[in-house]
Amino acid sequence: MLSKNHSLDPKDWANFREQSHLMLDDMFNYLENLRENPVWQPMPENVKNSFQKPLPTHETQFSAIHETFMKTILPYVVGNSHPSFMGWVHGGGTPVGMMAELLAAGLNANVGGRNQSAVEVERQVLKWVRELFSFPQTASGLFVTGTSMANLIGCLCARMAILGDDVRQNGLRNSFELTAYTSKAAHVSVSQALDISGIGTNALRKIAVNENHEMNCDDLERAIFADKKAGKTPFLVVATVGSVDVGAIDDLEKIAEICRREKIWFHVDGAFGALAILSPVLKSRLNGIQHADSIAFDFHKWVQVQYDAGFILVKDGDLHQRTFSSPAAYLQRAERGLSANSPWACDFGLDLSRNFRALKTWFTFSVYGTEKLGNVITHTCELAQYLKQRIENETQLELLAPVSLNIVCFRFRCENANQVNNELVIQLQESGFCAPSSTTLNGHVAIRAAIVNHRTQKQDIDMLIEKTLEFGNREIKKYD
Ligand SMILES: *Cc1c(COP(=O)(O)O)cnc(C)c1O
């Protein structure tokens, strides 16, 4: 046995190379011809059932498994690369990002830390992010899966800021009653962060929003005042930049001022909206974000980096490190050698083993540049305004929310509107022509189009309108 070669590398590299080049070409064909295929299609039962096979014990040809991939996996993905996908705030990905992922997979670097180039690439991106948000050199940052994780890290840093370092040993046992604040339009991951950090979701005050779906700052101040009067300790305000429902941006200057006065941690959930800072047109709407104590956002949404690529930026890098770093003999640091280059990524978050998310982000910024990426963001907002206009010009359609950024909520006017519009969204998705999603605003079911993808054009908006009217009129006939 010992003399036998057990490597998993191919015996015939030339053959492997050839097969792999074919696979690469298949993906280029897929991306080049996205528009010719349905946005989404449901998986037929037999295809679904093909994923019920027993654990493979023997070798199968690489090419055969690739063939299976082409037939049973590739055609049935969620479709967010497609120009007509508008369902949720999903980025479209780019060919550059795809190639960078291939390179990262080839390196298979574990980026938990150590003395390696991958760490420097991540630090380079952190430097760019600090520059974008006018954060100081002492600010820390970390790639994470997504904003859900980044919001949790922000919450844990805020908990550390109010309770001090010994919260890590004592937990919340001896602490006073903490309270946190966000708007009713906030993403569910904000209350999850309170849950997981042990503070509990009851501590989260969901502040009312104004007619633009922005947090009502007078209500925020009143809630803080009432909690203080009741002996509680307000410790965290989470502002939203780009709400999931309608893309609203909270008043960051005002919230920053309240947090400064009340000595409360100011966290921004800017999952997709924070990177609107790249758009010269939208930038000024983010004024005040530089005052945040922490910002959570995703590169995988508006700047189109391949999934997943979330990021947390923390102004007080030292506090951030103290919130997470955990000494262990096997993580011992050194002055030289592989164990040098401290602090490491694992000192700033929950993950030890991490992939090289920074590479695809670094490639995306390096190849396209901020001007081009900013223009993509601006363009999606222009398309949203075009969609808004088209809705306003159709008597059978109506807008259900202001169009602040790139998200448009509307509905087909009819009796039983909620039922019909829910059905309509499903029919649009099943048609393969376009993929909006639905949400509920003030009790009304809305068709929600989030325009995030760099590939989306005017013709995709026209298709959404055309098919909504066609299917809507067909549907109401059923009620006649
Ligand atoms: C998408 C989104 C999240 C969650 O981000 P993930 O990357 O999916 O974890 C949080 N908040 C807002 C406002 C979002 O749009």
The ligand as an ORCA input file, in Angstrom:
! r2SCAN-3c Opt
* xyz 0 1
  C     -29.664     41.094      1.413
  C     -29.832     41.869      2.655
  C     -29.405     41.360      3.889
  C     -28.848     39.979      4.035
  O     -27.653     39.851      3.359
  P     -27.071     38.417      2.971
  O     -25.873     38.722      2.183
  O     -28.148     37.739      2.178
  O     -26.784     37.697      4.235
  C     -29.508     42.172      4.993
  N     -30.038     43.409      4.914
  C     -30.474     43.912      3.747
  C     -31.029     45.308      3.726
  C     -30.395     43.159      2.579
  O     -30.803     43.668      1.413
*
